Amino acid sequence: MKSLALFEPPVFIVAPDDAEVVAMASVNRDLAENPPADPGTMIRGFFTHVGIRPPADMPPEAQKGLARELATMRSPTEADITLNQLRTGGWPIRVMTSGKTPGSEGIARAIAALPRAEHIIVPHVDHNTQKNGAVVNPVLEDLWNTVE
């Protein structure tokens, strides 16, 4: 690996003492371990949790499918990553966030404190920071141009 780009990474483990990260991890864990029976409630809960406006009109079958996917996806708490691994990797790191979700910002601050790491707040987006190509693409190009 020569560089690392992260988009609102849910690596709660890198900031175990940040209250906002701990709270976000707790909500994430609760949604995974105790998913609401109602698909709409599950979708609204998850989307709100990660800073995305929940969809207003979603057909019932689509709600059921999305809720099932959300309830069965692997949890970010399974990640076995330490800040020391990132610190000693020697790669340039860019972590991009929307600036809107306190837990994501806490994770980004912890990562950005590492050597060769930088936190970029991407304006005018929600959790899907990659959607703002005008900001993200130059960051990625610069990151990739810093490595051989």
Secondary structure as GFF3:
##gff-version 3
##sequence-region A 1 148
A	DSSP	beta_strand	4	7	.	.	.	ID=ss1
A	DSSP	three_ten_helix	12	14	.	.	.	ID=ss2
A	DSSP	alpha_helix	19	33	.	.	.	ID=ss3
A	DSSP	alpha_helix	39	50	.	.	.	ID=ss4
A	DSSP	alpha_helix	60	72	.	.	.	ID=ss5
A	DSSP	three_ten_helix	76	78	.	.	.	ID=ss6
A	DSSP	alpha_helix	83	89	.	.	.	ID=ss7
A	DSSP	beta_strand	93	97	.	.	.	ID=ss8
A	DSSP	alpha_helix	102	112	.	.	.	ID=ss9
A	DSSP	beta_strand	117	121	.	.	.	ID=ss10
A	DSSP	three_ten_helix	129	131	.	.	.	ID=ss11
A	DSSP	alpha_helix	133	145	.	.	.	ID=ss12
###
